[in-house]
Amino acid sequence: MCLYRRGNEQSQCERCYATGLLGMNRLAAADAPLSQRALAFLAVLARTLSIAVYTIVKSKRLSDFLDAVFDEPLSAWTKLKSFFTVWRWRK
């Protein structure tokens, strides 16, 4: 139910079209065709899986970087070098 409607209007008001109550339902995707909803789902799934795979691939280097950050005897320069080794390409 829209909080901004006046009377018994059945149409969607401008304020509630993109956002529902409390910011939910950002887009009215429930009314979209099945093909469009499936394409949106697959796009989000592909992006999520790519981020997960990227994190898994970089996990060893990220772990080494965190070890270097919390290793007190190391200098700041060594810690900074370990930060840059996280994103270097393998040779």
Phi and psi restraints in degrees (value plus and minus 20) as a CYANA .aco file:
   2 CYS   PHI    -103.6   -63.6
   2 CYS   PSI     114.7   154.7
   3 LEU   PHI    -102.8   -62.8
   3 LEU   PSI     -29.9    10.1
   4 TYR   PHI    -126.2   -86.2
   4 TYR   PSI     -18.1    21.9
   5 ARG   PHI     -94.9   -54.9
   5 ARG   PSI     132.1   172.1
   6 ARG   PHI    -139.0   -99.0
   6 ARG   PSI     106.0   146.0
   7 GLY   PHI      56.8    96.8
   7 GLY   PSI    -166.9  -126.9
   8 ASN   PHI    -125.0   -85.0
   8 ASN   PSI      19.8    59.8
   9 GLU   PHI     -84.8   -44.8
   9 GLU   PSI     116.4   156.4
  10 GLN   PHI    -118.8   -78.8
  10 GLN   PSI     -33.3     6.7
  11 SER   PHI    -101.3   -61.3
  11 SER   PSI     138.9   178.9
  12 GLN   PHI     -97.3   -57.3
  12 GLN   PSI     110.5   150.5
  13 CYS   PHI     -97.8   -57.8
  13 CYS   PSI     144.4   184.4
  14 GLU   PHI     -85.9   -45.9
  14 GLU   PSI     -55.5   -15.5
  15 ARG   PHI     -89.8   -49.8
  15 ARG   PSI     -50.9   -10.9
  16 CYS   PHI    -120.3   -80.3
  16 CYS   PSI     -18.0    22.0
  17 TYR   PHI     -86.5   -46.5
  17 TYR   PSI     -69.3   -29.3
  18 ALA   PHI    -108.9   -68.9
  18 ALA   PSI     -46.8    -6.8
  19 THR   PHI    -146.3  -106.3
  19 THR   PSI     117.0   157.0
  20 GLY   PHI    -111.2   -71.2
  20 GLY   PSI    -182.7  -142.7
  21 LEU   PHI     -83.1   -43.1
  21 LEU   PSI     109.5   149.5
  22 LEU   PHI      41.9    81.9
  22 LEU   PSI       7.1    47.1
  23 GLY   PHI      62.6   102.6
  23 GLY   PSI     -15.6    24.4
  24 MET   PHI    -101.2   -61.2
  24 MET   PSI     144.5   184.5
  25 ASN   PHI      36.8    76.8
  25 ASN   PSI      41.3    81.3
  26 ARG   PHI     -77.7   -37.7
  26 ARG   PSI     -58.3   -18.3
  27 LEU   PHI    -147.2  -107.2
  27 LEU   PSI     126.7   166.7
  28 ALA   PHI    -100.8   -60.8
  28 ALA   PSI      48.9    88.9
  29 ALA   PHI    -101.5   -61.5
  29 ALA   PSI     -36.1     3.9
  30 ALA   PHI     -85.7   -45.7
  30 ALA   PSI     -46.0    -6.0
  31 ASP   PHI    -111.3   -71.3
  31 ASP   PSI     -24.5    15.5
  32 ALA   PHI     -94.5   -54.5
  32 ALA   PSI     136.5   176.5
  33 PRO   PHI     -83.9   -43.9
  33 PRO   PSI     136.1   176.1
  34 LEU   PHI     -79.0   -39.0
  34 LEU   PSI     -59.1   -19.1
  35 SER   PHI     -83.5   -43.5
  35 SER   PSI     -59.2   -19.2
  36 GLN   PHI     -88.9   -48.9
  36 GLN   PSI     -60.5   -20.5
  37 ARG   PHI     -86.3   -46.3
  37 ARG   PSI     -60.0   -20.0
  38 ALA   PHI     -86.0   -46.0
  38 ALA   PSI     -60.0   -20.0
  39 LEU   PHI     -84.4   -44.4
  39 LEU   PSI     -61.7   -21.7
  40 ALA   PHI     -84.3   -44.3
  40 ALA   PSI     -61.5   -21.5
  41 PHE   PHI     -82.0   -42.0
  41 PHE   PSI     -65.4   -25.4
  42 LEU   PHI     -86.0   -46.0
  42 LEU   PSI     -55.3   -15.3
  43 ALA   PHI     -85.2   -45.2
  43 ALA   PSI     -63.7   -23.7
  44 VAL   PHI     -88.0   -48.0
  44 VAL   PSI     -60.4   -20.4
  45 LEU   PHI     -82.6   -42.6
  45 LEU   PSI     -64.0   -24.0
  46 ALA   PHI     -83.3   -43.3
  46 ALA   PSI     -62.5   -22.5
  47 ARG   PHI     -85.9   -45.9
  47 ARG   PSI     -61.6   -21.6
  48 THR   PHI     -84.5   -44.5
  48 THR   PSI     -64.5   -24.5
  49 LEU   PHI     -85.1   -45.1
  49 LEU   PSI     -57.3   -17.3
  50 SER   PHI     -86.5   -46.5
  50 SER   PSI     -58.7   -18.7
  51 ILE   PHI     -86.2   -46.2
  51 ILE   PSI     -60.5   -20.5
  52 ALA   PHI     -84.5   -44.5
  52 ALA   PSI     -64.6   -24.6
  53 VAL   PHI     -85.2   -45.2
  53 VAL   PSI     -62.3   -22.3
  54 TYR   PHI     -80.1   -40.1
  54 TYR   PSI     -62.2   -22.2
  55 THR   PHI     -85.2   -45.2
  55 THR   PSI     -60.4   -20.4
  56 ILE   PHI     -85.1   -45.1
  56 ILE   PSI     -61.0   -21.0
  57 VAL   PHI     -84.4   -44.4
  57 VAL   PSI     -59.3   -19.3
  58 LYS   PHI    -108.8   -68.8
  58 LYS   PSI     -19.1    20.9
  59 SER   PHI     -81.9   -41.9
  59 SER   PSI     -58.7   -18.7
  60 LYS   PHI     -84.0   -44.0
  60 LYS   PSI     -66.4   -26.4
  61 ARG   PHI     -87.1   -47.1
  61 ARG   PSI     -57.9   -17.9
  62 LEU   PHI     -84.3   -44.3
  62 LEU   PSI     -58.5   -18.5
  63 SER   PHI     -84.4   -44.4
  63 SER   PSI     -62.7   -22.7
  64 ASP   PHI     -83.5   -43.5
  64 ASP   PSI     -58.7   -18.7
  65 PHE   PHI     -83.3   -43.3
  65 PHE   PSI     -64.9   -24.9
  66 LEU   PHI     -85.4   -45.4
  66 LEU   PSI     -56.2   -16.2
  67 ASP   PHI     -82.0   -42.0
  67 ASP   PSI     -60.8   -20.8
  68 ALA   PHI     -88.4   -48.4
  68 ALA   PSI     -57.4   -17.4
  69 VAL   PHI     -83.6   -43.6
  69 VAL   PSI     -60.1   -20.1
  70 PHE   PHI    -112.5   -72.5
  70 PHE   PSI     -15.3    24.7
  71 ASP   PHI    -108.8   -68.8
  71 ASP   PSI      85.3   125.3
  72 GLU   PHI     -82.3   -42.3
  72 GLU   PSI     -59.6   -19.6
  73 PRO   PHI     -85.9   -45.9
  73 PRO   PSI     -39.3     0.7
  74 LEU   PHI     -91.4   -51.4
  74 LEU   PSI     126.3   166.3
  75 SER   PHI     -97.2   -57.2
  75 SER   PSI     145.6   185.6
  76 ALA   PHI     -83.8   -43.8
  76 ALA   PSI     -55.3   -15.3
  77 TRP   PHI     -84.6   -44.6
  77 TRP   PSI     -60.7   -20.7
  78 THR   PHI     -86.0   -46.0
  78 THR   PSI     -59.2   -19.2
  79 LYS   PHI     -85.2   -45.2
  79 LYS   PSI     -59.3   -19.3
  80 LEU   PHI     -86.7   -46.7
  80 LEU   PSI     -59.7   -19.7
  81 LYS   PHI     -83.4   -43.4
  81 LYS   PSI     -58.6   -18.6
  82 SER   PHI     -86.9   -46.9
  82 SER   PSI     -49.0    -9.0
  83 PHE   PHI     -85.3   -45.3
  83 PHE   PSI     -63.8   -23.8
  84 PHE   PHI     -92.4   -52.4
  84 PHE   PSI     -43.4    -3.4
  85 THR   PHI     -92.8   -52.8
  85 THR   PSI     -35.3     4.7
  86 VAL   PHI     -83.2   -43.2
  86 VAL   PSI     -58.6   -18.6
  87 TRP   PHI    -124.9   -84.9
  87 TRP   PSI     -10.2    29.8
  88 ARG   PHI     -96.8   -56.8
  88 ARG   PSI     132.1   172.1
  89 TRP   PHI     -99.7   -59.7
  89 TRP   PSI     124.4   164.4
  90 ARG   PHI     -91.2   -51.2
  90 ARG   PSI     123.9   163.9
